[in-house]
């Protein structure tokens, strides 16, 4: 299953021994992660590329073969539901080396996110995630600064339980290259100034998870004014790695009034993962109708020894 329309021509590319199809004439086919920023800036969907000019790409070896990093997302939108969940339930899903980020003793933060990447180095795709906010692995004791910035959702550390996508290349890169629990499914995400909707299909075509909500009032930001980061921890070949994702926020809004937000759990891997965390209630709904991002390849990281 792929995000490429059936009537669109495709080409086959090799990623570390895995063959995937990508749109013929698309950004990956043309540039192989080495984009012409001037050409991309002329795309009417892209509001500018200044954010990327300050981020030089480097060539690295990876499980999917030599590749350029970071992966650039020139136009994207996201929606995130942040929920309270019992730390006891969260710990049953976390590796022993990681600890939940608690806002008070016994209560941690979990999230459901939906992403739509309209213009990016590996072409259009959508994805969704169930994740757990964790303490930064670089130190055992959480400082006040970490808690405050984490709760503001500007500089979060996370452990991902599920990450479905609707694109073959995104699945192979995410699973083999980054160590994320990615699989391919039908996944629709539609985010505009008025409404935010998403639907993740399960293996039989039914609904795994759906979202419908009014979009919070958006505020515009100058490129580079509001740049957040998310560090995700994964194991690759038995060793811990961290993946940095930098987001350049251009239009976004937040609400804590979640009465109009409807998240429906169905049957599937995402719903099972969310149920296992026993979320109590949604405390915040964030929507970014326009943004950009740079996703760096994973790097080895030091994680405290596994707890007994």
C-alpha positions as CSV (number, residue, x, y, z in Angstrom):
1,X,0.0,0.0,0.0
2,X,1.5,3.3,-1.0
3,X,0.6,7.0,-0.9
4,X,1.3,7.2,-4.6
5,X,-1.9,7.6,-6.6
6,X,-2.7,4.6,-8.8
7,X,-2.6,6.6,-12.0
8,X,0.8,8.2,-11.3
9,X,3.9,6.7,-12.8
10,X,6.5,5.4,-10.3
11,X,10.1,4.4,-10.3
12,X,11.8,1.7,-8.2
13,X,14.7,2.7,-5.8
14,X,16.9,0.6,-3.6
15,X,17.1,1.4,0.2
16,X,19.7,-0.8,1.8
17,X,18.6,-3.8,-0.2
18,X,14.9,-3.0,0.1
19,X,13.1,-2.0,-3.1
20,X,10.4,0.7,-2.9
21,X,8.5,2.7,-5.4
22,X,8.4,6.5,-5.4
23,X,6.5,8.9,-7.7
24,X,8.3,9.4,-11.0
25,X,9.5,13.0,-11.2
26,X,8.9,13.6,-7.5
27,X,11.3,15.1,-5.1
28,X,13.0,11.9,-4.2
29,X,13.3,10.7,-7.8
30,X,14.8,14.0,-8.9
31,X,17.0,14.9,-6.0
32,X,17.7,11.7,-3.9
33,X,17.6,13.8,-0.7
34,X,20.0,16.5,-2.2
35,X,17.4,19.2,-3.1
36,X,17.6,22.3,-5.2
37,X,16.2,24.7,-2.6
38,X,15.7,27.5,-5.2
39,X,13.5,25.1,-7.2
40,X,11.5,24.0,-4.2
41,X,11.1,27.7,-3.1
42,X,9.1,28.2,-6.4
43,X,6.5,25.6,-5.4
44,X,3.4,27.6,-4.4
45,X,2.8,25.3,-1.5
46,X,6.1,26.3,0.1
47,X,6.2,29.6,1.9
48,X,10.0,29.8,2.0
49,X,13.2,27.8,2.4
50,X,15.3,30.1,4.6
51,X,15.0,27.6,7.5
52,X,16.7,24.9,5.4
53,X,19.5,27.1,4.1
54,X,20.9,27.2,7.6
55,X,20.9,23.4,7.9
56,X,23.6,21.8,5.8
57,X,23.1,18.2,4.8
58,X,25.8,15.6,5.4
59,X,26.3,12.2,4.0
60,X,26.2,9.3,6.5
61,X,26.2,5.5,6.4
62,X,23.0,4.0,7.7
63,X,21.1,0.7,7.8
64,X,19.4,1.8,4.6
65,X,22.7,2.6,2.9
66,X,24.5,5.9,2.4
67,X,22.1,8.8,2.8
68,X,21.9,12.5,3.2
69,X,20.7,13.9,6.5
70,X,18.6,15.7,7.7
71,X,15.4,14.8,5.8
72,X,13.6,18.1,4.9
73,X,9.9,18.7,5.3
74,X,9.0,22.0,3.4
75,X,5.3,22.1,4.0
76,X,3.6,20.1,6.8
77,X,0.7,20.2,9.3
78,X,0.2,18.4,12.6
79,X,-2.3,17.8,15.3
80,X,-1.5,16.6,18.8
81,X,-3.7,15.4,21.7
82,X,-1.8,15.4,25.0
83,X,-3.3,13.2,27.8
84,X,-2.7,12.4,31.4
85,X,-2.0,8.7,32.1
86,X,-1.0,6.7,35.2
87,X,2.7,6.3,35.5
88,X,2.2,2.7,36.5
89,X,0.5,1.9,33.2
90,X,3.1,3.9,31.2
91,X,6.0,2.0,32.8
92,X,4.5,-1.3,31.6
93,X,5.2,0.0,28.0
94,X,8.5,1.6,28.5
95,X,11.9,-0.1,28.4
96,X,13.5,-0.2,31.8
97,X,16.1,2.3,30.9
98,X,13.6,5.1,30.3
99,X,11.3,6.9,32.8
100,X,8.1,8.8,32.2
101,X,8.0,12.5,32.4
102,X,5.7,13.1,35.4
103,X,3.8,16.4,36.0
104,X,3.0,15.1,39.5
105,X,4.0,11.9,41.2
106,X,2.0,9.0,39.6
107,X,0.8,10.9,36.5
108,X,2.7,11.1,33.2
109,X,2.0,12.4,29.7
110,X,1.1,10.5,26.6
111,X,0.1,11.8,23.2
112,X,-1.6,10.9,19.9
113,X,-0.3,12.8,16.9
114,X,-1.2,13.1,13.2
115,X,1.0,14.4,10.5
116,X,0.5,15.5,6.9
117,X,3.7,16.1,4.8
118,X,2.6,17.9,1.7
119,X,6.1,18.7,0.3
120,X,9.1,16.8,1.6
121,X,12.3,15.1,0.4
122,X,10.6,11.7,0.2
123,X,7.4,13.0,-1.3
124,X,3.9,13.4,0.1
125,X,2.9,11.1,3.0
126,X,0.9,11.0,6.2
127,X,1.6,9.3,9.5
128,X,0.3,9.0,13.1
129,X,1.8,8.1,16.4
130,X,1.1,7.1,20.0
131,X,4.0,8.3,22.1
132,X,5.1,8.7,25.7
133,X,6.8,11.7,27.1
134,X,10.0,10.6,28.9
135,X,12.7,12.2,31.0
136,X,15.8,13.1,29.0
137,X,18.0,10.0,28.9
138,X,21.2,12.1,29.3
139,X,20.6,12.4,33.1
140,X,18.6,10.6,35.7
141,X,17.2,13.5,37.7
142,X,14.8,15.8,36.0
143,X,15.5,19.5,36.4
144,X,12.9,22.3,36.6
145,X,13.9,23.6,33.2
146,X,13.2,20.2,31.6
147,X,9.8,19.9,33.1
148,X,8.7,23.4,32.2
149,X,9.9,23.2,28.6
150,X,8.6,19.7,28.2
151,X,5.1,20.8,29.3
152,X,5.2,23.7,26.9
153,X,5.8,21.0,24.2
154,X,8.7,22.9,22.7
155,X,11.5,20.5,23.6
156,X,10.2,17.1,24.3
157,X,11.8,13.7,24.7
158,X,9.7,10.7,23.7
159,X,9.4,7.0,23.3
160,X,7.1,5.9,20.4
161,X,4.9,2.9,20.6
162,X,3.3,3.0,17.1
163,X,3.9,5.0,14.0
164,X,1.8,3.9,11.0
165,X,2.4,5.7,7.6
166,X,0.9,5.5,4.2
167,X,4.1,5.5,2.1
168,X,6.4,2.6,1.4
169,X,9.6,4.8,1.4
170,X,8.6,6.3,4.7
171,X,8.0,2.9,6.2
172,X,11.4,1.5,5.1
173,X,13.3,4.6,6.1
174,X,11.5,4.8,9.4
175,X,11.7,1.2,10.4
176,X,15.0,0.1,9.0
177,X,16.8,3.4,9.2
178,X,15.5,4.9,12.4
179,X,14.2,1.9,14.4
180,X,10.7,3.1,14.7
181,X,7.6,0.8,14.9
182,X,6.3,1.7,11.4
183,X,3.9,-0.1,9.2
184,X,2.0,0.9,6.0
185,X,-1.8,1.5,6.1
186,X,-4.5,3.8,4.7
187,X,-4.1,7.0,6.6
188,X,-6.0,10.2,5.9
189,X,-5.1,13.5,7.6
190,X,-6.8,16.8,6.7
191,X,-5.9,19.9,8.6
192,X,-7.1,23.4,7.8
193,X,-7.9,26.6,9.6
194,X,-11.4,25.4,10.4
195,X,-11.3,21.7,11.0
196,X,-8.9,18.9,11.8
197,X,-9.8,15.3,10.8
198,X,-7.8,12.1,10.6
199,X,-8.5,8.4,10.1
200,X,-6.1,5.5,10.5
201,X,-7.2,2.2,9.0
202,X,-6.6,-1.2,10.4
203,X,-5.5,-4.4,8.6
204,X,-9.1,-5.1,7.4
205,X,-9.9,-1.6,6.2
206,X,-11.9,-0.7,9.3
207,X,-11.1,2.2,11.7
208,X,-8.2,1.9,14.0
209,X,-8.2,5.5,15.3
210,X,-10.2,8.6,14.1
211,X,-10.1,12.2,15.1
212,X,-12.5,15.1,14.4
213,X,-12.2,18.5,16.0
214,X,-12.5,22.2,15.3
215,X,-9.0,23.7,14.7
216,X,-7.8,26.0,17.4
217,X,-7.3,29.6,16.4
218,X,-4.0,29.9,14.6
219,X,-1.2,32.4,15.2
220,X,1.3,33.2,12.5
221,X,5.1,33.1,13.3
222,X,8.0,34.4,11.3
223,X,10.2,31.6,10.0
224,X,12.8,30.8,12.7
225,X,10.9,32.6,15.5
226,X,9.5,29.5,17.1
227,X,11.6,26.3,16.6
228,X,10.8,23.3,18.7
229,X,12.5,20.0,19.0
230,X,11.6,16.4,19.7
231,X,14.1,13.8,20.6
232,X,13.0,10.2,20.2
233,X,14.8,7.1,21.6
234,X,15.0,3.8,19.7
235,X,17.1,0.7,19.7
236,X,18.9,-0.2,16.5
237,X,20.9,-3.5,16.4
238,X,20.7,-3.6,20.2
239,X,22.1,-0.2,20.9
240,X,20.3,2.9,22.0
241,X,20.0,5.8,19.5
242,X,18.4,9.3,19.6
243,X,16.7,11.0,16.7
244,X,16.3,14.8,16.6
245,X,13.4,16.4,14.8
246,X,13.4,20.2,14.6
247,X,10.1,21.9,13.8
248,X,9.9,25.4,12.4
249,X,6.4,26.6,13.4
250,X,4.7,29.0,11.0
251,X,1.0,28.8,11.9
252,X,-0.2,27.1,15.1
253,X,-2.7,27.2,17.9
254,X,-3.5,25.5,21.2
255,X,-6.6,25.0,23.3
256,X,-7.2,23.3,26.6
257,X,-11.0,23.3,26.0
258,X,-11.3,19.9,24.4
259,X,-15.1,19.5,24.5
260,X,-15.3,19.6,20.7
261,X,-12.5,17.1,20.2
262,X,-13.6,13.6,19.3
263,X,-11.0,10.8,19.4
264,X,-12.5,7.4,18.6
265,X,-10.7,4.2,19.4
266,X,-11.4,1.3,17.1
267,X,-9.7,-2.0,16.5
268,X,-6.0,-2.0,15.6
269,X,-2.5,-1.5,16.8
270,X,-2.7,2.2,17.6
271,X,-5.9,1.8,19.6
272,X,-4.4,-1.1,21.5
273,X,-1.3,0.9,22.3
274,X,-3.3,3.8,23.6
275,X,-5.7,1.6,25.6
276,X,-2.6,0.0,27.3
277,X,-1.6,3.4,28.7
278,X,-5.0,3.9,30.3
279,X,-5.3,7.6,29.5
280,X,-7.5,9.5,32.0
281,X,-8.3,12.7,30.1
282,X,-7.1,15.0,27.3
283,X,-5.6,18.2,28.7
284,X,-4.4,20.0,25.5
285,X,-5.0,20.0,21.8
286,X,-2.3,21.5,19.5
287,X,-2.7,22.1,15.8
288,X,-0.1,23.4,13.4
289,X,-1.7,24.2,10.1
290,X,1.7,25.2,8.6
291,X,5.2,24.3,9.5
292,X,8.5,22.9,8.4
293,X,10.8,20.3,9.8
294,X,14.3,18.7,9.7
295,X,14.5,15.1,10.7
296,X,18.0,14.0,11.5
297,X,19.3,10.4,11.2
298,X,19.7,8.6,14.6
299,X,22.9,8.9,16.5
300,X,24.2,6.5,19.2
301,X,23.4,7.8,22.6
302,X,24.2,7.1,26.2
303,X,21.3,5.7,28.2
304,X,21.4,4.8,31.9
305,X,21.7,1.0,32.6
306,X,18.5,-0.9,32.7
307,X,16.6,-0.7,36.0
308,X,16.3,-3.8,38.0
